[in-house]
Amino acid sequence: MTIKIGIVGYGNLGRGVEYAIKNAPDMELMAVFTRRDPCSLRIQTEGVPVVKTANAAEWKDEIDVLILCGGSATDLPTMTPELVKLFNVVDSFDTHAKIPAHFANVDIAAKETGHIGLISVGWDPGLFSLNRLYGSAILPNGKDYTFWGKGVSQGHSDALRKIEGVKNAKQYTVPVESALEKVRSGCNPELSTRDKHTRECFVVLKEGANASAIENEIKTMPNYFADYNTTIYFISEEEFDKNHNSMAHGGFVIRSGKTGENNKHNHIIEYSLKLGSNPEFTTSVLVAYARAAYKMAAEGIKGCKTVLDVPPAYLSEKSGEELRATLL
């Protein structure tokens, strides 16, 4: 079995998917789709065509799963519902507050043509979502806590770059250490969004841009910065290139709960990630879930799904027999 994969978009995520496919023995990259001039792209896989996204329909019988590598702010809300009418798709939509609406839109479009759309795949939403589910199911008398960073948020950085007058930008999510220590102590503190994280933005402005207006737009941006203490640094392009090339990230999901008579015993479940490259790790998750989407589609499953709906064994190229022999 060889799963035929297409990539839409060739930025950090698109390149990461291409690298991940090279490590997947059961997958083959068929095409890369771009809104740019295809002749301007040089991809890593020899012999694989680069095609205009507008011509994707011509490939609908050649590709098993299309991995969408657009941004959540403006690309995926329209891209995923459009392309799921032609392909089984996987995306990394990560605006948590808008996931229910995105799910509904993709579900309607996928069911029109009998495809599967696997959305919000990555590490959060994604792997962290699974750990929140496991923790709350196992320790129902408890609380969930999620901390991100310190690291670069691709979605928030993308949102910054979409602002008129911004030439380049990166956003770092920083956990508040005192809040993290309280959670690990098992005292189950009440923490607001603002209590748990701060955000640091490093922004390169276009010539003539209004820094004050851009700062206000960032700090009041709903779903991204409005609920956080946000610090903005306007820096030169030279400083940006020198000091902000890293794409490291990570975080923690913690479930603090109690069991037994009179809630006698405290328990802490902690899952952590320390990522040298946020996009390369995210795309490794996308590729694993593309495998799952292929298997689910082969079973006739249709509509929109999330990581919460996927059997864990479907992520692996190994058979059920191999998994039971080596992992149980």
Backbone bond lengths (Angstrom), bond angles and torsions (degrees), N, CA, C in turn:
res aa  C-N    CA-C-N  psi(-1)  N-CA   C-N-CA  omega(-1)  CA-C   N-CA-C  phi
1 M - - - 1.456 - - 1.527 110.21 -
2 T 1.314 116.55 124.21 1.461 121.53 173.95 1.519 108.51 -120.99
3 I 1.313 116.71 123.96 1.458 122.09 -179.10 1.521 107.59 -90.49
4 K 1.313 116.47 124.49 1.455 122.20 -176.58 1.526 109.06 -92.33
5 I 1.347 115.32 118.48 1.463 122.24 -171.98 1.523 111.28 -111.75
6 G 1.327 115.77 140.84 1.459 121.89 169.39 1.516 109.55 -118.15
7 I 1.311 117.25 150.15 1.470 123.04 178.68 1.523 108.30 -117.98
8 V 1.327 116.29 131.26 1.463 121.29 173.75 1.521 108.19 -109.28
9 G 1.335 115.63 115.75 1.459 120.99 -177.71 1.517 110.71 97.51
10 Y 1.318 116.30 137.84 1.470 119.12 -176.54 1.525 110.95 -135.17
11 G 1.335 114.74 53.59 1.450 121.07 169.07 1.523 108.94 -96.21
12 N 1.328 116.89 -145.48 1.466 120.64 -179.87 1.522 112.21 -58.85
13 L 1.345 116.48 -41.92 1.459 119.21 -179.90 1.515 111.78 -70.18
14 G 1.322 117.53 -44.66 1.461 119.86 -179.52 1.512 112.66 -59.27
15 R 1.337 116.12 -43.61 1.467 119.45 178.16 1.526 110.30 -64.99
16 G 1.345 116.73 -38.80 1.457 119.87 178.71 1.514 112.54 -63.00
17 V 1.323 117.13 -40.22 1.470 120.59 176.45 1.521 110.30 -61.12
18 E 1.316 116.43 -42.83 1.462 119.72 -179.85 1.531 110.91 -60.58
19 Y 1.329 117.56 -43.78 1.456 120.31 177.37 1.535 110.96 -62.66
20 A 1.340 116.63 -41.90 1.460 120.46 -177.63 1.526 111.29 -65.49
21 I 1.313 117.13 -36.93 1.470 120.50 178.64 1.522 110.42 -62.46
22 K 1.322 116.78 -34.55 1.466 119.48 178.55 1.529 111.73 -62.22
23 N 1.336 116.86 -25.30 1.464 121.35 178.73 1.525 113.04 -95.30
24 A 1.318 117.09 7.20 1.463 121.92 -179.04 1.527 108.72 -110.02
25 P 1.331 118.05 103.66 1.460 120.32 -174.01 1.522 114.39 -65.66
26 D 1.319 117.10 -17.40 1.464 120.47 -177.24 1.520 112.75 -101.21
27 M 1.342 118.18 12.76 1.458 121.11 -176.13 1.524 112.12 -126.34
28 E 1.330 114.14 152.85 1.461 121.50 177.32 1.525 108.50 -137.17
29 L 1.325 116.76 131.33 1.448 121.36 176.01 1.523 109.11 -81.25
30 M 1.338 115.83 123.95 1.457 120.91 -176.24 1.530 112.82 -98.58
31 A 1.348 116.28 -38.49 1.462 119.48 -177.08 1.522 109.84 -163.84
32 V 1.322 115.51 153.74 1.463 122.99 171.65 1.522 107.14 -115.45
33 F 1.329 116.41 128.81 1.465 122.01 -178.76 1.524 109.31 -107.52
34 T 1.326 115.88 138.94 1.458 120.58 -175.58 1.527 110.52 -144.90
35 R 1.343 115.62 151.27 1.461 120.34 172.53 1.520 110.74 -85.37
36 R 1.331 116.95 -11.85 1.458 121.41 177.91 1.530 110.21 -80.77
37 D 1.310 115.37 176.61 1.457 120.46 173.45 1.530 107.81 -66.80
38 P 1.329 119.21 117.78 1.474 120.67 -178.28 1.520 113.18 -54.76
39 C 1.319 117.49 -29.89 1.464 120.02 -179.08 1.525 112.13 -69.88
40 S 1.338 116.22 -15.53 1.464 119.48 -177.76 1.526 112.50 -85.94
41 L 1.336 117.61 -8.54 1.464 121.00 -177.35 1.516 110.98 -101.76
42 R 1.328 114.95 136.85 1.464 120.93 171.91 1.515 106.70 -120.58
43 I 1.315 116.65 108.43 1.457 120.81 -179.16 1.521 109.72 -93.34
44 Q 1.335 115.71 172.16 1.462 120.58 -172.82 1.534 113.56 -86.10
45 T 1.328 117.47 -19.58 1.461 121.09 -173.45 1.521 110.16 -98.32
46 E 1.304 116.15 113.47 1.456 120.47 -177.88 1.523 111.36 -65.73
47 G 1.331 114.65 141.83 1.454 120.08 174.87 1.513 115.23 83.95
48 V 1.340 117.83 -3.87 1.462 121.08 -179.93 1.525 108.91 -93.38
49 P 1.336 117.95 126.01 1.465 119.69 -176.71 1.525 113.05 -74.40
50 V 1.320 115.10 149.30 1.462 122.92 170.97 1.522 106.81 -106.84
51 V 1.336 115.95 127.61 1.456 121.62 -167.87 1.527 109.26 -129.64
52 K 1.315 117.26 148.69 1.452 121.85 173.58 1.530 109.86 -64.20
53 T 1.323 116.51 134.08 1.453 120.26 179.09 1.522 110.93 -57.49
54 A 1.313 117.02 -32.98 1.465 120.67 179.29 1.522 112.54 -61.46
55 N 1.335 117.62 -18.89 1.465 121.80 -179.05 1.531 112.26 -102.10
56 A 1.325 117.04 14.33 1.465 120.47 -175.55 1.513 112.72 -59.74
57 A 1.325 117.86 -33.08 1.469 120.89 -177.32 1.532 112.15 -57.59
58 E 1.328 116.62 -28.12 1.466 120.09 179.95 1.526 112.39 -66.70
59 W 1.361 116.40 -13.71 1.458 121.26 -176.68 1.531 113.14 -107.34
60 K 1.318 117.41 9.55 1.462 119.09 -171.31 1.526 113.67 -64.22
61 D 1.314 118.37 -22.11 1.464 120.76 178.00 1.523 112.93 -97.60
62 E 1.331 116.85 0.75 1.466 121.35 -176.51 1.522 112.82 -106.58
63 I 1.323 117.32 -9.66 1.469 121.27 -172.35 1.524 109.77 -126.41
64 D 1.337 116.04 132.69 1.470 121.35 178.76 1.528 111.58 -82.69
65 V 1.336 116.63 -43.67 1.465 121.29 -178.81 1.524 108.90 -140.60
66 L 1.328 115.18 132.65 1.447 121.74 177.16 1.530 108.38 -104.44
67 I 1.338 117.13 124.66 1.464 121.85 178.96 1.524 108.23 -99.02
68 L 1.340 115.94 120.76 1.462 121.95 -173.19 1.519 109.99 -96.10
69 C 1.313 116.15 122.70 1.465 121.64 -173.12 1.524 112.22 -116.08
70 G 1.327 116.15 37.05 1.454 120.58 175.70 1.514 111.00 -90.33
71 G 1.328 115.57 175.54 1.455 121.51 178.90 1.516 111.83 -85.85
72 S 1.323 115.80 154.54 1.456 121.02 -177.65 1.528 112.70 -76.84
73 A 1.320 117.20 -24.01 1.463 119.90 -174.50 1.526 112.00 -66.58
74 T 1.335 117.10 -47.42 1.463 119.38 -175.18 1.527 114.23 -132.36
75 D 1.327 118.84 -23.04 1.468 120.84 -173.97 1.531 113.27 -81.61
76 L 1.319 116.38 -60.41 1.464 120.68 -170.26 1.529 114.69 -65.57
77 P 1.333 120.20 -32.79 1.464 118.47 179.22 1.530 113.91 -56.68
78 T 1.324 117.60 -29.39 1.470 120.01 175.95 1.525 112.25 -104.07
79 M 1.325 117.13 -35.17 1.458 121.27 -176.29 1.527 112.34 -63.84
80 T 1.329 117.46 -45.69 1.460 120.11 -175.27 1.525 111.91 -65.56
81 P 1.349 120.05 -49.76 1.470 118.72 177.85 1.530 113.44 -61.31
82 E 1.327 117.59 -32.46 1.470 119.60 179.73 1.521 111.62 -71.15
83 L 1.330 116.90 -47.65 1.461 120.01 -173.47 1.517 113.31 -78.99
84 V 1.339 118.25 -23.04 1.466 119.38 178.65 1.529 111.24 -69.70
85 K 1.320 117.84 -14.16 1.461 120.54 174.34 1.523 111.86 -72.17
86 L 1.359 115.36 -20.07 1.460 121.23 -177.69 1.522 113.30 -109.08
87 F 1.356 116.79 -29.09 1.466 121.54 -171.51 1.532 110.11 -137.35
88 N 1.328 115.52 162.06 1.459 120.34 158.59 1.521 106.38 -75.13
89 V 1.330 117.69 132.34 1.453 120.02 -173.52 1.526 111.51 -130.29
90 V 1.333 114.53 157.29 1.462 122.84 172.11 1.526 106.50 -131.00
91 D 1.348 117.13 131.70 1.458 119.21 175.35 1.526 110.84 -130.05
92 S 1.352 115.16 172.48 1.465 121.14 -177.46 1.531 110.43 -119.38
93 F 1.320 117.27 36.04 1.466 121.34 -178.61 1.529 109.20 -55.38
94 D 1.353 116.67 123.06 1.465 118.44 -170.04 1.523 114.64 -128.25
95 T 1.327 117.92 18.72 1.460 119.86 173.11 1.522 107.36 -86.11
96 H 1.329 116.61 95.15 1.463 121.86 -168.53 1.527 112.58 -52.48
97 A 1.326 117.51 -44.29 1.455 120.46 -175.36 1.521 112.88 -65.68
98 K 1.328 117.39 -22.69 1.463 120.85 -175.99 1.531 113.02 -103.12
99 I 1.331 117.64 4.10 1.468 119.99 -178.64 1.531 112.04 -60.88
100 P 1.346 120.91 -44.57 1.475 118.98 179.35 1.529 113.55 -56.73
101 A 1.336 117.54 -42.12 1.460 120.70 179.29 1.525 110.73 -68.25
102 H 1.333 117.21 -41.84 1.470 121.23 178.09 1.526 109.71 -62.54
103 F 1.321 117.26 -43.19 1.460 121.77 177.90 1.532 110.29 -56.57
104 A 1.317 116.78 -48.12 1.463 120.99 -177.36 1.530 110.98 -61.48
105 N 1.322 117.53 -43.18 1.461 121.03 -179.79 1.519 111.90 -64.45
106 V 1.324 116.47 -43.57 1.462 120.62 -179.21 1.523 110.48 -69.73
107 D 1.321 117.04 -37.22 1.464 121.13 -178.91 1.524 110.83 -61.12
108 I 1.327 116.88 -45.76 1.464 120.78 179.29 1.528 110.40 -61.28
109 A 1.337 116.32 -46.99 1.463 120.68 -177.13 1.524 111.53 -66.48
110 A 1.340 117.61 -40.52 1.470 121.06 -178.26 1.518 111.72 -65.94
111 K 1.313 116.47 -39.37 1.467 120.00 -177.61 1.525 112.19 -72.51
112 E 1.331 117.06 -20.93 1.465 120.15 178.05 1.521 111.35 -60.64
113 T 1.343 116.41 -38.26 1.462 120.13 -175.13 1.520 113.27 -119.57
114 G 1.344 116.94 7.27 1.456 119.98 174.51 1.504 115.74 78.21
115 H 1.347 116.94 29.95 1.454 120.26 178.29 1.523 111.03 -104.38
116 I 1.336 115.49 172.52 1.457 121.79 174.95 1.526 108.73 -113.26
117 G 1.319 116.20 134.79 1.465 121.96 175.61 1.510 109.01 -119.14
118 L 1.309 117.01 111.15 1.465 122.41 -178.66 1.524 107.44 -100.15
119 I 1.340 116.49 109.20 1.462 120.57 -170.81 1.526 112.27 -109.00
120 S 1.336 114.00 164.92 1.471 122.82 173.48 1.517 111.92 56.54
121 V 1.328 114.93 45.71 1.462 122.63 -179.43 1.531 108.76 -96.61
122 G 1.306 116.56 133.52 1.457 122.59 179.37 1.507 107.88 164.34
123 W 1.331 116.51 -143.83 1.468 116.83 177.50 1.520 112.27 -106.74
124 D 1.333 118.79 -26.02 1.462 120.56 166.31 1.516 109.29 -160.14
125 P 1.325 116.65 106.50 1.461 128.07 1.99 1.527 111.83 -69.21
126 G 1.318 115.11 153.01 1.455 121.70 -178.43 1.506 110.97 139.09
127 L 1.336 116.83 -112.62 1.460 120.89 -176.87 1.526 111.73 -61.54
128 F 1.329 117.50 -39.01 1.461 119.90 177.31 1.530 110.92 -64.93
129 S 1.327 116.85 -34.35 1.460 120.64 178.06 1.522 110.54 -61.62
130 L 1.331 115.70 -43.24 1.469 119.83 178.19 1.523 110.97 -61.46
131 N 1.317 116.78 -42.05 1.458 119.43 -178.47 1.523 111.96 -69.58
132 R 1.321 117.47 -32.19 1.462 119.48 173.46 1.535 110.27 -65.27
133 L 1.333 115.83 -39.50 1.468 119.38 178.01 1.527 111.01 -64.53
134 Y 1.330 117.04 -49.28 1.466 120.29 -179.85 1.528 111.04 -58.15
135 G 1.336 115.54 -45.86 1.455 119.31 -176.49 1.521 112.29 -63.48
136 S 1.327 117.40 -44.83 1.465 120.21 -177.09 1.521 111.63 -70.95
137 A 1.345 116.84 -30.85 1.461 119.35 177.96 1.527 111.72 -72.89
138 I 1.326 116.77 -37.34 1.463 121.38 -176.78 1.526 111.52 -81.08
139 L 1.322 116.56 -37.44 1.470 121.13 179.34 1.534 109.11 -120.65
140 P 1.339 116.59 74.78 1.474 118.76 -176.67 1.522 113.70 -63.09
141 N 1.321 116.81 -26.65 1.462 120.34 176.76 1.533 107.71 -92.89
142 G 1.332 115.72 81.91 1.459 119.37 -176.01 1.508 112.00 -176.04
143 K 1.325 115.83 -168.09 1.460 122.15 -178.26 1.523 110.57 -138.49
144 D 1.336 114.09 147.22 1.463 121.50 174.22 1.520 110.14 -94.87
145 Y 1.321 115.08 143.08 1.463 121.28 172.94 1.526 108.06 -137.63
146 T 1.324 116.46 131.40 1.455 121.18 177.19 1.520 109.28 -123.75
147 F 1.328 114.99 128.62 1.464 121.57 176.59 1.530 108.31 -123.12
148 W 1.327 115.36 138.02 1.462 120.80 177.67 1.524 110.30 -116.64
149 G 1.333 115.55 143.44 1.458 119.83 171.99 1.529 113.24 98.50
150 K 1.340 113.69 -172.54 1.452 124.42 1.29 1.522 110.42 -74.54
151 G 1.346 114.82 133.70 1.434 117.14 179.40 1.508 112.24 -178.07
152 V 1.340 114.49 177.80 1.453 122.28 -176.85 1.516 109.83 -85.39
153 S 1.321 116.52 124.09 1.459 121.68 173.13 1.522 108.75 -91.12
154 Q 1.344 116.54 117.88 1.464 119.78 -179.70 1.521 111.64 -65.84
155 G 1.339 116.61 -42.62 1.454 119.98 -177.77 1.517 112.57 -64.69
156 H 1.338 116.40 -43.26 1.462 120.07 179.80 1.526 111.18 -70.38
157 S 1.333 116.45 -37.07 1.467 119.25 176.84 1.523 110.49 -64.47
158 D 1.337 116.48 -40.17 1.458 120.91 177.77 1.523 110.54 -62.22
159 A 1.339 116.19 -41.20 1.466 119.80 178.90 1.529 111.19 -62.72
160 L 1.322 117.45 -37.79 1.465 120.62 176.57 1.525 111.47 -63.51
161 R 1.334 115.71 -43.12 1.465 119.36 -176.91 1.524 112.76 -68.93
162 K 1.340 116.82 -18.19 1.465 120.25 178.47 1.527 112.14 -78.53
163 I 1.322 118.09 -12.51 1.462 121.49 -177.35 1.527 109.87 -72.81
164 E 1.311 116.01 134.05 1.458 121.31 178.09 1.527 109.56 -59.75
165 G 1.327 116.04 128.69 1.454 121.41 179.34 1.517 114.30 97.95
166 V 1.330 117.68 -7.19 1.466 121.22 179.16 1.525 108.94 -96.00
167 K 1.332 115.99 124.13 1.462 121.34 179.51 1.518 111.53 -87.23
168 N 1.327 116.60 -40.56 1.465 120.91 177.55 1.524 107.64 -158.40
169 A 1.334 116.22 156.51 1.468 118.56 -177.73 1.517 110.36 -166.35
170 K 1.327 113.96 152.44 1.463 121.56 170.98 1.509 108.89 -138.88
171 Q 1.329 114.45 144.05 1.454 120.11 178.59 1.521 110.25 -120.70
172 Y 1.335 115.42 131.15 1.457 121.77 178.25 1.527 108.91 -108.01
173 T 1.308 115.04 129.56 1.463 121.20 173.56 1.521 107.93 -94.38
174 V 1.334 116.39 129.92 1.467 121.33 -173.57 1.532 109.41 -125.80
175 P 1.349 118.37 117.32 1.465 119.63 177.26 1.522 111.13 -70.09
176 V 1.317 115.84 145.52 1.458 121.32 175.63 1.530 107.72 -82.89
177 E 1.335 116.99 113.22 1.460 121.64 -171.69 1.530 112.68 -59.96
178 S 1.323 117.34 -38.57 1.470 119.58 -178.55 1.525 110.85 -64.04
179 A 1.331 117.37 -35.13 1.462 120.74 177.85 1.522 110.52 -69.54
180 L 1.327 116.65 -40.74 1.462 121.07 178.95 1.522 110.93 -62.41
181 E 1.316 117.51 -40.55 1.469 121.33 178.87 1.525 111.75 -64.96
182 K 1.313 117.51 -39.48 1.466 120.56 178.22 1.528 111.02 -62.12
183 V 1.318 116.70 -42.47 1.461 120.58 -179.77 1.519 110.77 -64.09
184 R 1.306 116.91 -45.48 1.468 120.31 -178.41 1.525 112.40 -66.58
185 S 1.320 117.29 -19.40 1.468 120.27 178.43 1.519 112.48 -74.79
186 G 1.342 116.34 -14.71 1.458 120.29 179.72 1.514 114.72 85.12
187 C 1.334 117.98 12.69 1.463 119.76 -177.36 1.525 113.00 -86.96
188 N 1.329 117.33 0.18 1.469 123.18 176.33 1.531 112.92 50.77
189 P 1.324 117.96 61.34 1.466 120.11 -177.92 1.527 112.28 -71.09
190 E 1.315 116.45 154.63 1.463 122.05 170.96 1.525 107.30 -87.74
191 L 1.326 116.46 117.38 1.460 120.83 -175.81 1.522 110.02 -126.53
192 S 1.308 116.36 129.66 1.457 120.70 174.70 1.524 109.49 -80.43
193 T 1.318 116.17 167.85 1.463 121.12 174.86 1.519 110.71 -53.59
194 R 1.322 116.68 -43.50 1.456 121.63 -177.93 1.527 111.88 -68.62
195 D 1.336 116.79 -28.73 1.466 120.50 -179.47 1.528 112.46 -68.79
196 K 1.327 117.32 -28.33 1.468 121.07 -168.71 1.530 114.26 -91.60
197 H 1.324 117.63 -29.60 1.467 119.86 -174.30 1.512 111.74 -143.37
198 T 1.319 114.28 154.14 1.459 121.25 164.24 1.530 107.70 -118.79
199 R 1.331 115.42 163.69 1.459 120.02 179.05 1.529 109.36 -126.90
200 E 1.336 114.87 135.95 1.459 120.92 178.63 1.525 108.49 -120.40
201 C 1.329 116.01 126.13 1.457 121.51 -177.60 1.527 110.22 -116.29
202 F 1.315 116.18 129.18 1.458 122.16 176.21 1.522 107.23 -113.97
203 V 1.333 115.28 115.85 1.463 121.17 -166.29 1.528 110.54 -124.70
204 V 1.330 115.30 131.95 1.467 122.50 171.04 1.523 106.93 -103.84
205 L 1.327 116.43 123.64 1.456 121.10 -177.43 1.532 111.75 -91.49
206 K 1.329 114.82 149.90 1.454 119.78 169.33 1.530 108.84 -73.76
207 E 1.314 116.25 156.55 1.467 120.40 -179.13 1.529 110.15 -58.89
208 G 1.328 115.64 130.49 1.452 120.92 178.25 1.508 115.73 85.00
209 A 1.342 118.13 -0.56 1.465 121.07 -178.54 1.522 110.53 -69.33
210 N 1.321 115.05 150.52 1.463 122.48 -179.01 1.524 108.73 -90.34
211 A 1.316 116.96 102.33 1.462 121.31 -175.62 1.524 111.73 -62.27
212 S 1.304 117.26 -41.32 1.468 121.04 -177.89 1.519 111.37 -63.52
213 A 1.328 116.63 -43.40 1.466 120.46 179.43 1.523 111.03 -66.21
214 I 1.328 116.43 -39.82 1.463 120.24 179.87 1.522 110.62 -67.57
215 E 1.329 117.59 -39.99 1.463 120.78 177.15 1.526 110.61 -60.02
216 N 1.302 116.75 -42.93 1.467 120.41 179.19 1.520 111.14 -65.79
217 E 1.330 117.28 -40.84 1.460 120.77 179.54 1.527 111.01 -63.28
218 I 1.329 116.22 -39.66 1.471 119.44 178.56 1.522 110.46 -65.17
219 K 1.324 117.43 -50.81 1.462 120.74 -173.26 1.517 113.34 -67.62
220 T 1.325 117.60 -20.26 1.462 120.40 -179.25 1.525 112.81 -105.91
221 M 1.334 117.59 7.33 1.463 121.01 -176.74 1.530 110.53 -69.98
222 P 1.336 118.49 116.51 1.470 120.29 -178.94 1.525 111.65 -66.74
223 N 1.325 115.85 149.28 1.476 124.31 178.11 1.528 113.55 71.73
224 Y 1.328 117.86 -8.62 1.460 120.58 -177.96 1.533 112.37 -122.18
225 F 1.347 117.72 -54.42 1.462 119.48 -172.37 1.524 114.60 -128.85
226 A 1.312 117.56 -18.26 1.469 120.05 -171.68 1.523 113.26 -60.84
227 D 1.323 117.42 -29.71 1.463 120.90 -175.71 1.524 113.53 -95.41
228 Y 1.333 117.95 11.71 1.458 121.31 -175.30 1.527 110.88 -127.46
229 N 1.323 116.05 155.53 1.455 120.66 166.48 1.527 106.62 -75.49
230 T 1.316 116.21 112.43 1.459 122.14 -172.00 1.522 110.28 -117.62
231 T 1.327 116.15 127.88 1.464 122.00 176.95 1.520 108.29 -110.26
232 I 1.323 116.84 132.39 1.459 121.91 -176.40 1.524 109.34 -118.19
233 Y 1.329 114.50 128.68 1.462 121.09 177.49 1.529 108.14 -116.17
234 F 1.313 117.14 120.46 1.459 121.12 174.04 1.525 107.97 -92.12
235 I 1.317 116.11 119.47 1.465 121.06 -172.80 1.524 109.79 -129.70
236 S 1.332 114.76 167.93 1.462 120.42 178.90 1.528 110.23 -77.89
237 E 1.324 114.63 162.06 1.463 119.59 177.34 1.527 110.63 -64.32
238 E 1.337 116.98 -34.61 1.466 120.94 179.39 1.531 110.70 -64.54
239 E 1.336 116.86 -44.71 1.465 120.20 178.57 1.520 110.98 -65.07
240 F 1.326 116.29 -39.29 1.465 120.19 178.62 1.529 110.37 -60.37
241 D 1.324 116.91 -49.15 1.467 120.66 -178.30 1.522 111.72 -64.03
242 K 1.327 116.80 -32.48 1.457 120.74 -177.15 1.526 112.51 -77.63
243 N 1.330 117.27 -41.85 1.468 120.80 -168.58 1.523 115.95 -111.02
244 H 1.336 118.13 -4.72 1.462 118.31 -172.49 1.525 112.12 -132.39
245 N 1.333 115.18 43.99 1.463 120.39 177.11 1.524 113.14 -93.01
246 S 1.308 117.55 -15.16 1.462 120.50 -177.60 1.525 110.99 -70.98
247 M 1.353 116.23 147.43 1.460 121.51 175.07 1.530 110.26 -121.34
248 A 1.337 116.08 29.32 1.469 120.00 -179.83 1.527 110.55 -69.51
249 H 1.337 115.10 152.34 1.465 120.50 176.88 1.527 108.06 -162.58
250 G 1.321 116.28 -169.82 1.456 121.60 179.94 1.506 110.38 157.98
251 G 1.317 115.37 -167.03 1.451 118.95 178.66 1.507 112.67 161.95
252 F 1.343 115.14 -172.06 1.461 121.87 -173.75 1.514 110.03 -140.04
253 V 1.328 115.96 139.43 1.460 122.06 165.86 1.524 106.41 -115.54
254 I 1.319 115.83 124.33 1.455 120.90 -176.42 1.530 108.96 -125.65
255 R 1.319 116.67 130.43 1.463 122.19 171.33 1.522 107.51 -114.39
256 S 1.301 115.63 119.47 1.467 121.74 178.31 1.520 107.70 -108.91
257 G 1.340 117.11 121.07 1.458 119.75 -176.02 1.507 113.86 -145.40
258 K 1.316 114.84 171.38 1.461 121.78 -178.01 1.518 109.85 -129.62
259 T 1.346 115.82 148.14 1.458 121.55 176.13 1.533 109.56 -138.49
260 G 1.331 113.76 170.01 1.461 119.81 172.27 1.521 114.01 88.67
261 E 1.319 114.34 178.00 1.460 121.83 -179.70 1.529 110.08 -62.38
262 N 1.329 115.29 126.65 1.466 122.05 -178.04 1.530 112.53 57.86
263 N 1.353 114.99 29.87 1.476 120.22 179.78 1.527 111.67 51.79
264 K 1.324 114.13 47.82 1.465 120.47 -171.82 1.518 113.61 -67.41
265 H 1.355 116.62 -35.40 1.465 119.43 -170.59 1.525 111.60 -110.43
266 N 1.325 114.44 131.65 1.468 121.52 175.93 1.523 110.51 -92.66
267 H 1.331 115.89 146.35 1.467 121.76 178.12 1.520 109.04 -137.86
268 I 1.320 115.64 143.35 1.459 122.14 175.02 1.526 108.33 -126.57
269 I 1.318 116.27 123.32 1.463 122.02 170.28 1.525 106.60 -105.78
270 E 1.317 117.46 123.70 1.461 119.73 179.69 1.524 110.36 -130.53
271 Y 1.320 114.67 128.17 1.461 122.42 177.07 1.520 106.91 -120.37
272 S 1.319 117.49 128.66 1.463 119.49 -176.91 1.518 111.55 -131.85
273 L 1.311 115.56 153.43 1.457 123.27 174.59 1.519 109.41 -130.33
274 K 1.317 116.12 137.21 1.460 122.70 173.88 1.525 106.20 -127.12
275 L 1.317 116.61 105.86 1.455 121.91 -167.00 1.520 111.62 -109.80
276 G 1.317 116.10 122.55 1.455 120.37 175.75 1.515 112.38 -71.01
277 S 1.331 117.41 -28.13 1.460 122.68 177.75 1.519 108.38 -143.29
278 N 1.317 116.05 108.41 1.459 121.25 178.47 1.532 111.48 -56.15
279 P 1.345 119.98 -52.27 1.462 118.77 -177.65 1.517 113.84 -64.66
280 E 1.328 118.03 -37.03 1.463 118.78 -178.68 1.523 111.41 -70.34
281 F 1.328 117.60 -35.67 1.464 119.14 175.40 1.523 110.34 -69.31
282 T 1.323 117.06 -45.43 1.467 120.82 179.00 1.519 110.97 -56.41
283 T 1.317 116.87 -43.57 1.459 119.38 -177.67 1.526 111.89 -72.59
284 S 1.317 117.71 -27.10 1.471 119.56 173.09 1.529 110.04 -64.56
285 V 1.337 115.92 -36.90 1.466 119.72 175.49 1.524 110.17 -67.43
286 L 1.322 117.37 -43.14 1.466 121.16 178.94 1.526 111.74 -57.50
287 V 1.323 116.47 -42.77 1.462 120.32 -178.06 1.530 110.79 -66.84
288 A 1.332 117.27 -40.69 1.470 119.79 177.06 1.525 110.94 -61.51
289 Y 1.325 116.74 -40.38 1.459 119.81 -179.91 1.531 112.33 -76.91
290 A 1.328 118.00 -21.95 1.458 119.63 170.89 1.527 110.16 -63.64
291 R 1.325 115.87 -37.24 1.468 120.35 175.42 1.530 110.26 -61.88
292 A 1.329 115.27 -43.94 1.458 119.62 178.76 1.528 110.95 -64.02
293 A 1.322 117.39 -40.96 1.465 120.56 179.01 1.520 110.79 -61.44
294 Y 1.326 116.30 -39.93 1.466 120.81 177.76 1.530 110.93 -61.27
295 K 1.319 116.55 -45.48 1.465 120.65 -179.11 1.527 111.17 -66.22
296 M 1.333 116.79 -41.13 1.451 120.14 -179.37 1.528 110.99 -67.81
297 A 1.331 116.63 -39.61 1.462 120.22 177.72 1.522 110.91 -63.55
298 A 1.340 116.09 -37.69 1.465 120.18 178.50 1.524 111.89 -63.58
299 E 1.326 116.73 -25.08 1.463 121.46 177.15 1.523 112.72 -86.58
300 G 1.337 116.31 0.14 1.451 120.20 178.47 1.517 114.43 88.16
301 I 1.327 117.57 12.24 1.465 120.42 178.93 1.524 109.15 -75.17
302 K 1.326 115.87 135.06 1.461 121.51 -175.74 1.519 109.73 -130.07
303 G 1.331 115.13 162.88 1.452 120.78 176.22 1.515 112.80 95.27
304 C 1.328 115.03 -170.86 1.459 120.70 -178.88 1.520 110.95 -88.67
305 K 1.315 116.57 140.40 1.458 123.33 177.89 1.522 108.99 -137.27
306 T 1.338 115.54 163.34 1.459 121.59 173.84 1.521 108.75 -126.87
307 V 1.315 116.41 178.86 1.464 119.86 179.16 1.529 111.71 -60.50
308 L 1.330 117.40 -23.64 1.465 120.81 -179.88 1.519 112.08 -69.66
309 D 1.329 116.85 -15.77 1.468 121.55 -176.91 1.520 113.27 -101.12
310 V 1.328 118.26 -1.26 1.470 121.78 -170.66 1.526 110.74 -100.63
311 P 1.339 118.84 125.25 1.465 120.18 173.03 1.530 110.66 -61.14
312 P 1.320 119.06 131.17 1.469 120.56 -176.64 1.525 113.75 -54.77
313 A 1.317 117.65 -35.70 1.465 119.77 -177.65 1.521 112.31 -63.21
314 Y 1.330 117.48 -23.37 1.458 120.59 -177.74 1.536 112.08 -71.04
315 L 1.333 117.59 -12.43 1.457 120.47 179.44 1.522 112.79 -77.38
316 S 1.304 116.19 -20.59 1.463 121.35 -172.67 1.517 111.82 -98.07
317 E 1.330 115.79 148.14 1.465 119.88 172.96 1.522 111.98 -79.16
318 K 1.338 116.93 -9.60 1.463 120.81 -179.38 1.525 111.32 -79.05
319 S 1.310 116.00 154.12 1.463 121.05 178.34 1.523 110.32 -74.60
320 G 1.326 115.37 165.61 1.455 119.77 176.14 1.517 112.15 -58.92
321 E 1.315 116.37 -38.08 1.468 120.29 179.31 1.526 111.12 -63.45
322 E 1.334 116.51 -43.05 1.465 120.16 178.66 1.519 111.62 -64.68
323 L 1.320 116.55 -41.85 1.449 120.04 -178.96 1.530 111.69 -65.11
324 R 1.318 116.54 -41.94 1.474 119.41 179.35 1.516 111.21 -66.10
325 A 1.329 116.98 -33.07 1.469 120.34 -178.70 1.520 112.68 -76.39
326 T 1.343 116.86 -27.30 1.470 118.57 -171.21 1.525 114.78 -111.81
327 L 1.330 118.08 -23.06 1.458 119.71 -172.38 1.523 114.58 -114.84
328 L 1.315 117.94 -21.75 1.481 118.55 -179.45 1.523 110.47 -78.89
